[in-house]
Each structure stands twice: as structure tokens, then as C-alpha cells.
């Protein structure tokens, strides 16, 4: 029988996964505290909205930008479109091409989400100390492959 309090693996995937889970949890808590009007949005949905330019981007290019297949992004975008956060229009130069862009509601969600993220980062900066937090952010940024738009 496995005990709940057993030592967890400390490989990089477990460490980063645990960190991401904690950040997501803090985001949800902070969204409630700040009465974020779009608090039901998942952080992954907010990330997609924040990476979608206001003037729009081709679905295939956006899929590359966020690191998803175009099919998966299409399904993800359909949910955000149904909820009024994204809109899909045809490219005027090629009607077969789908352009995604945030709606006014989607832009407001990104603005509100950015405030929540700032509050979470402030809390983590305080928890870890400014030097450690700044170093963690710098290391994570440096670890991304060069040219990675994420």
C-alpha cells in the first residue's frame, strides 16, 4: 500500500509540475479575492487569450505559438469562442484560413487576469524573497529554447 506522505520524486518534471500546480491554485484563490469577473477561466485558456494578438492570428500560426496541434487548438478555441472570448473570421485573402482574435470580453479577461497574475507573483516574491524570485524567473526564461514565443 502506498502512503500519501511518501517522499515524492524530485526530478525536474515533478518539481516544475508541483510549482505549476501551486501557482494555478494561488491564481484561483487570488481571482476569488480580487473578484476576477472571469475567474472560471482556466489558466491555460487565459494563456491562449494573452498570446492571441488583438488583430488576430491564423489558427495554424497560433497553434505553433502556443505549442499545440492545430486540431487541439481548434477545439480549445471553439470553447472560448462559444463563451464569447474569441472570435473566428475568415482571412480576406484566403477564405479557407481561420483567423482567431480576442473579443472585447476576451481582452478584458486578459487585463483582469494580468492583475491576478501580478498579485500572485507579488505573493511568491514575498514568500521566496526578491532575490530568489528574480533568479527563478530569470532561470526559467533562460531555460526556454531560443526563439520560443511562449
Contact map, one row per residue, 1 for C-alpha under 8 A:
111000000000000000000000000000000000000000000000000000000000000000000000000000000000000000000000000000000000000000000000000000000000000000000000000000
111101000000000000000000000000000000000000000000000000000000000000000000000000000000000000000000000000000000000000000000000000000000000000000000000000
111111000000000000000000000000000000000000000000000000000000000000000000000000000000000000000000000000000000000000000000000000000000000000000000000000
011111000000000000000000000000000000000000000000000000000000000000000000000000000000000000000000000000000000000000000000000000000000000000000000000000
001111100000000000000000000000000000000000000000000000000000000000000000000000000000000000000000000000000000000000000000000000000000000000000000000000
011111110000000000000000000000000000000000000000000000000000000000000000000000000000000000000000000000000000000000000000000000000000000000000000000000
000011111000000000000000000000000000000000000000000000000000000000000000000000000000000000000000000000000000000000000000000000000000000000000000000000
000001111100010000000000000000000000000000000000000000000000000000000000000000000000000000000000000000000000000000000000000000000000000000000000000000
000000111110010000000000000000000000000000000000000000000000000000000000000000000000000000000000000000000000000000000000000000000000000000000000000000
000000011111111000000000000000000000000000000000000000000000000000000000000000000000000000000000000000000000000000000000000000000000000000000000000000
000000001111111000000000000000000000000000000000000000000000000000000000000000000000000000000000000000000000000000000000000000000000000000000000000000
000000000111111100000000000000000000000000000000000000000000000000000000000000000000000000000000000000000000000000000000000000000000000000000000000000
000000000111111110000000000000000000000000000000000000000000000000000000000000000000000000000000000000000000000000000000000000000000000000000000000000
000000011111111111000000000000000000000000000000000000000000000000000000000000000000000000000000000000000000000000000000000000000000000000000000000000
000000000111111111100000000000000000000000000000000000000000000000000000000000000000000000000000000000000000000000000000000000000000000000000000000000
000000000001111111110000000000000000000000000000000000000000000000000000000000000000000000000000000000000000000000000000000000000000000000000000000000
000000000000111111111000000000000000000000000000000000000000000000000000000000000000000000000000000000000000000000000000000000000000000000000000000000
000000000000011111111100000000000000000000000000000000000000000000000000000000000000000000000000000000000000000000000000000000000000000000000000000000
000000000000001111111110000000000000000000000000000000000000000000000000000000000000000000000000000000000000000000000000000000000000000000000000000000
000000000000000111111111000000000000000000000000000000000000000000000000000000000000000000000000000000000000000000000000000000000000000000000000000000
000000000000000011111111100000000000000000000000000000000000000000000000000000000000000000000000000000000000000000000000000000000000000000000000000000
000000000000000001111111110000000000000000000000000000000000000000000000000000000000000000000000000000000000000000000000000000000000000000000000000000
000000000000000000111111111000000000000000000000000000000000000000000000000000000000000000000000000000000000000000000001000000000000000000000000000000
000000000000000000011111111100000000000000100000000000000000000000000000000000000000000000000000000000000000000000000000000000000000000000000000000000
000000000000000000001111111110000000000000000000000000000000000000000000000000000000000000000000000000000000000000000000000000000000000000000000000000
000000000000000000000111111111000000000000000000000000000000000000000000000000000000000000000000000000000000000000000001000000000000000000000000000000
000000000000000000000011111111100000000000000000000000000000000000000000000000000000000000000000000000000000000000011001000000000000000000000000000000
000000000000000000000001111111110000001000000000000000000000000000000000000000000000000000000000000000000000000000000000000000000000000000000000000000
000000000000000000000000111111111000000000000000000000000000000000000000000000000000000000000000000000000000000000000000000000000000000000000000000000
000000000000000000000000011111111100000000000000000000000000000000000000000000000000000000000000000000000000000000010011000000000000000000000000000000
000000000000000000000000001111111111001000000000000000000000000000000000000000000000000000000000000000000000000010010000000000000000000000000000000000
000000000000000000000000000111111111001000000000000000000000000000000000000000000000000000000000000000000000000000000000000000000000000000000000000000
000000000000000000000000000011111111000000000000000000000000000000000000000000000000000000000000000000000000000000000000000000000000000000000000000000
000000000000000000000000000001111111000000000000000000000000000000000000000000000000000000000000000000000000000000010000000000000000000000000000000000
000000000000000000000000000000111111101000000000000000000000000000000000000000000000000000000000000000000000000000000000000000000000000000000000000000
000000000000000000000000000000111111111000000000000000000000000000000000000000000000000000000000000000000000000110010000000000000000000000000000000000
000000000000000000000000000000000011111000000000000000000000000000000000000000000000000000000000000000000000100100000000000000000000000000000000000000
000000000000000000000000000000000001111110000000000000000000000000000000000000000000000000000000000000000000100110000000000000000000000000000000000000
000000000000000000000000000100110011111111000000000000000000000000000000000000000000000000000000000000000000000000000000000000000000000000000000000000
000000000000000000000000000000000000011111000000000000000000000000000000000000000000000000000000000000000000000000000000000000000000000000000000000000
000000000000000000000000000000000000011111101100000000000000000000000000000000000000000000000000000000000000000000000000000000000000000000000000000000
000000000000000000000000000000000000001111111100000000000000000000000000000000000000000000000000000000000000000000000000000000000000000000000000000000
000000000000000000000001000000000000000011111110000000000000000000000000000000000000000000000000000000000000000000000000000000000000000000000000000000
000000000000000000000000000000000000000001111111000000000000000000000000000000000000000000000000000000000000000000000000000000000000000000000000000000
000000000000000000000000000000000000000011111111100000000000000000000000000100010000000000000000000000000000000000000000000000000000000000000000000000
000000000000000000000000000000000000000011111111110000000000000000000000000000000000000000000000000000000000110010000000000000000000000000000000000000
000000000000000000000000000000000000000000111111111000000000000000000000000000000000000000000000000000000000000000000000000000000000000000000000000000
000000000000000000000000000000000000000000011111111100000000000001000000000000000000000000000000000000000000000000000000000000000000000000000000000000
000000000000000000000000000000000000000000001111111100000000000000000000000000000000110000000000000001000110010000000000000000000000000000000000000000
000000000000000000000000000000000000000000000111111110000000000000000000000000000000000000000000000000000000010000000000000000000000000000000000000000
000000000000000000000000000000000000000000000011111110000000010011000000000000000000000000000000000000000000000000000000000000000000000000000000000001
000000000000000000000000000000000000000000000001111111011000010000000000000000000000000000000000000111000000000000000000000000000000000000000000000000
000000000000000000000000000000000000000000000000011111111000000000000000000000000000000000000000000011000000000000000000000000000000000000000000000000
000000000000000000000000000000000000000000000000000111110000000000000000000000000000000000000000000011000010000000000000000000000000000000000000000000
000000000000000000000000000000000000000000000000000011111000000000000000000000000000000000000000000010000000000000000000000000000000000000000000000000
000000000000000000000000000000000000000000000000000111111100000000000000000000000000000000000000001111000000000000000000000000000000000000000000000000
000000000000000000000000000000000000000000000000000110111110110000000000000000000000000000000000001110000000000000000000000000000000000000000000000000
000000000000000000000000000000000000000000000000000000011111110000000000000000000000000000000000111100000000000000000000000000000000000000000000000000
000000000000000000000000000000000000000000000000000000001111111000000100110000000000000000000000111100000000000000000000000000000000000000000000000000
000000000000000000000000000000000000000000000000000000000111111100000100000000000000000000000000000000000000000000000000000000000000000000000000000000
000000000000000000000000000000000000000000000000000000001111111110000000000000000000000000000000000000000000000000000000000000000000000000000000000000
000000000000000000000000000000000000000000000000001100001111111111000000000000000000000000000000000000000000000000000000000000000000000000000000000000
000000000000000000000000000000000000000000000000000000000011111111111100100000000000000000000000000000000000000000000000000000000000000000000000000000
000000000000000000000000000000000000000000000000000000000001111111111100000000000000000000000000000000000000000000000000000000000000000000000000000000
000000000000000000000000000000000000000000000000001000000000111111110000000000000000000000000000000000000000000000000000000000000000000000000000000111
000000000000000000000000000000000000000000000001001000000000011111110000000000000000000000000000000000000000000000000000000000000000000000000000000011
000000000000000000000000000000000000000000000000000000000000001111111000000000000000000000000000000000000000000000000000000000000000000000000000000001
000000000000000000000000000000000000000000000000000000000000001111111101100000000000000000000000000000000000000000000000000000000000000000000000000000
000000000000000000000000000000000000000000000000000000000000001100111111100000000000000000000000000000000000000000000000000000000000000000000000000000
000000000000000000000000000000000000000000000000000000000011001100011111110000000000000000000000000000000000000000000000000000000000000000000000000000
000000000000000000000000000000000000000000000000000000000000000000001111111000000000000000000000000000000000000000000000000000000000000000000000000000
000000000000000000000000000000000000000000000000000000000000000000011111111100000000000000000000000000000000000000000000000000000000000000000000000000
000000000000000000000000000000000000000000000000000000000010001000011111111110000000000000000000000000000000000000000000000000000000000000000000000000
000000000000000000000000000000000000000000000000000000000010000000000111111111000000000000000000000000000000000000000000000000000000000000000000000000
000000000000000000000000000000000000000000000000000000000000000000000011111111100000000000000000000000000000000000000000000000000000000000000000000000
000000000000000000000000000000000000000000001000000000000000000000000001111111110000000000000000000000000000000000000000000000000000000000000000000000
000000000000000000000000000000000000000000000000000000000000000000000000111111111000010000000000000000000000000000000000000000000000000000000000000000
000000000000000000000000000000000000000000000000000000000000000000000000011111111100000000000000000000000000000000000000000000000000000000000000000000
000000000000000000000000000000000000000000000000000000000000000000000000001111111110000000000000000000000000000000000000000000000000000000000000000000
000000000000000000000000000000000000000000001000000000000000000000000000000111111111110000000000000000000000000000000000000000000000000000000000000000
000000000000000000000000000000000000000000000000000000000000000000000000000011111111111100000000000000000000000000000000000000000000000000000000000000
000000000000000000000000000000000000000000000000000000000000000000000000000001111111110000000000000000000000000000000000000000000000000000000000000000
000000000000000000000000000000000000000000000000000000000000000000000000000000111111110000000000000000000000000000000000000000000000000000000000000000
000000000000000000000000000000000000000000000000000000000000000000000000000000011111111000000000000000101100000000000000000000000000000000000000000000
000000000000000000000000000000000000000000000000100000000000000000000000000000011111111000000000000001111110100000000000000000000000000000000000000000
000000000000000000000000000000000000000000000000100000000000000000000000000010011111111100000000000111100100000000000000000000000000000000000000000000
000000000000000000000000000000000000000000000000000000000000000000000000000000001001111110000000000111100000000000000000000000000000000000000000000000
000000000000000000000000000000000000000000000000000000000000000000000000000000001000011111000000011110000000000000000000000000000000000000000000000000
000000000000000000000000000000000000000000000000000000000000000000000000000000000000001111100000011100000000000000000000000000000000000000000000000000
000000000000000000000000000000000000000000000000000000000000000000000000000000000000000111110111111000000000000000000000000000000000000000000000000000
000000000000000000000000000000000000000000000000000000000000000000000000000000000000000011111111111000000000000000000000000000000000000000000000000000
000000000000000000000000000000000000000000000000000000000000000000000000000000000000000001111110000000000000000000000000000000000000000000000000000000
000000000000000000000000000000000000000000000000000000000000000000000000000000000000000000111110000000000000000000000000000000000000000000000000000000
000000000000000000000000000000000000000000000000000000000000000000000000000000000000000001111111100000000000000000000000000000000000000000000000000000
000000000000000000000000000000000000000000000000000000000000000000000000000000000000000001111111110000000000000000000000000000000000000000000000000000
000000000000000000000000000000000000000000000000000000000000000000000000000000000000000001100111110000000000000000000000000000000000000000000000000000
000000000000000000000000000000000000000000000000000000000110000000000000000000000000000001100111111000000000000000000000000000000000000000000000000000
000000000000000000000000000000000000000000000000000000000110000000000000000000000000000111100011111100000000000000000000000000000000000000000000000000
000000000000000000000000000000000000000000000000000000011110000000000000000000000000000111100000111110000000000000000000000000000000000000000000000000
000000000000000000000000000000000000000000000000000100011110000000000000000000000000011110000000011111000000000000000000000000000000000000000000000000
000000000000000000000000000000000000000000000000000111111000000000000000000000000000011100000000001111100000000000000000000000000000000000000000000000
000000000000000000000000000000000000000000000000100111010000000000000000000000000000111000000000000111111110000000000000000000000000000000000000000000
000000000000000000000000000000000000000000000000000000000000000000000000000000000001111000000000000011111110000000000000000000000000000000000000000000
000000000000000000000000000000000000000000000000000000000000000000000000000000000000100000000000000001111111000000000000000000000000000000000000000000
000000000000000000000000000000000000000000000000000000000000000000000000000000000001100000000000000001111111100000000000000000000000000000000000000000
000000000000000000000000000000000000000000000000100000000000000000000000000000000001110000000000000001111111110000000000000000000000000000000000000000
000000000000000000000000000000000000000000000000100001000000000000000000000000000000100000000000000001111111111000000000000000000000000000000000000000
000000000000000000000000000000000000000000000000000000000000000000000000000000000000000000000000000000011111111100000000000000000000000000000000000000
000000000000000000000000000000000000110000000100000000000000000000000000000000000000100000000000000000001111111110000000000000000000000000000000000000
000000000000000000000000000000000000000000000100110000000000000000000000000000000000000000000000000000000111111111000000000000000000000000000000000000
000000000000000000000000000000000000000000000000000000000000000000000000000000000000000000000000000000000011111111100000000000000000000000000000000000
000000000000000000000000000000000001110000000000000000000000000000000000000000000000000000000000000000000001111111110000000000000000000000000000000000
000000000000000000000000000000100001010000000100000000000000000000000000000000000000000000000000000000000000111111111000000000000000000000000000000000
000000000000000000000000000000000000000000000000000000000000000000000000000000000000000000000000000000000000011111111100000000000000000000000000000000
000000000000000000000000000000000000000000000000000000000000000000000000000000000000000000000000000000000000001111111110000000000000000000000000000000
000000000000000000000000001001100101000000000000000000000000000000000000000000000000000000000000000000000000000111111111000000000000000000000000000000
000000000000000000000000001000000000000000000000000000000000000000000000000000000000000000000000000000000000000011111111100000000000000000000000000000
000000000000000000000000000000000000000000000000000000000000000000000000000000000000000000000000000000000000000001111111110000000000000000000000000000
000000000000000000000000000001000000000000000000000000000000000000000000000000000000000000000000000000000000000000111111111000000000000000000000000000
000000000000000000000010011001000000000000000000000000000000000000000000000000000000000000000000000000000000000000011111111100000000000000000000000000
000000000000000000000000000000000000000000000000000000000000000000000000000000000000000000000000000000000000000000001111111110000000000000000000000000
000000000000000000000000000000000000000000000000000000000000000000000000000000000000000000000000000000000000000000000111111111000000000000000000000000
000000000000000000000000000000000000000000000000000000000000000000000000000000000000000000000000000000000000000000000011111111100000000000000000000000
000000000000000000000000000000000000000000000000000000000000000000000000000000000000000000000000000000000000000000000001111111111000100000000000000000
000000000000000000000000000000000000000000000000000000000000000000000000000000000000000000000000000000000000000000000000111111111101110000000000000000
000000000000000000000000000000000000000000000000000000000000000000000000000000000000000000000000000000000000000000000000011111111100000000000000000000
000000000000000000000000000000000000000000000000000000000000000000000000000000000000000000000000000000000000000000000000001111111000000000000000000000
000000000000000000000000000000000000000000000000000000000000000000000000000000000000000000000000000000000000000000000000000111111111100000000000000000
000000000000000000000000000000000000000000000000000000000000000000000000000000000000000000000000000000000000000000000000000111111111100000000000000000
000000000000000000000000000000000000000000000000000000000000000000000000000000000000000000000000000000000000000000000000000011011111110000000000000000
000000000000000000000000000000000000000000000000000000000000000000000000000000000000000000000000000000000000000000000000000000011111111000000000000000
000000000000000000000000000000000000000000000000000000000000000000000000000000000000000000000000000000000000000000000000000010011111111100000000000000
000000000000000000000000000000000000000000000000000000000000000000000000000000000000000000000000000000000000000000000000000110011111111110000000000000
000000000000000000000000000000000000000000000000000000000000000000000000000000000000000000000000000000000000000000000000000010000111111111000000000000
000000000000000000000000000000000000000000000000000000000000000000000000000000000000000000000000000000000000000000000000000000000011111111100000000000
000000000000000000000000000000000000000000000000000000000000000000000000000000000000000000000000000000000000000000000000000000000001111111110000000000
000000000000000000000000000000000000000000000000000000000000000000000000000000000000000000000000000000000000000000000000000000000000111111111000000000
000000000000000000000000000000000000000000000000000000000000000000000000000000000000000000000000000000000000000000000000000000000000011111111100000000
000000000000000000000000000000000000000000000000000000000000000000000000000000000000000000000000000000000000000000000000000000000000001111111110000000
000000000000000000000000000000000000000000000000000000000000000000000000000000000000000000000000000000000000000000000000000000000000000111111111000000
000000000000000000000000000000000000000000000000000000000000000000000000000000000000000000000000000000000000000000000000000000000000000011111111000000
000000000000000000000000000000000000000000000000000000000000000000000000000000000000000000000000000000000000000000000000000000000000000001111111100000
000000000000000000000000000000000000000000000000000000000000000000000000000000000000000000000000000000000000000000000000000000000000000000111111100000
000000000000000000000000000000000000000000000000000000000000000000000000000000000000000000000000000000000000000000000000000000000000000000011111110100
000000000000000000000000000000000000000000000000000000000000000000000000000000000000000000000000000000000000000000000000000000000000000000000111111100
000000000000000000000000000000000000000000000000000000000000000000000000000000000000000000000000000000000000000000000000000000000000000000000001111100
000000000000000000000000000000000000000000000000000000000000000000000000000000000000000000000000000000000000000000000000000000000000000000000000111110
000000000000000000000000000000000000000000000000000000000000000010000000000000000000000000000000000000000000000000000000000000000000000000000001111111
000000000000000000000000000000000000000000000000000000000000000011000000000000000000000000000000000000000000000000000000000000000000000000000000001111
000000000000000000000000000000000000000000000000001000000000000011100000000000000000000000000000000000000000000000000000000000000000000000000000000111
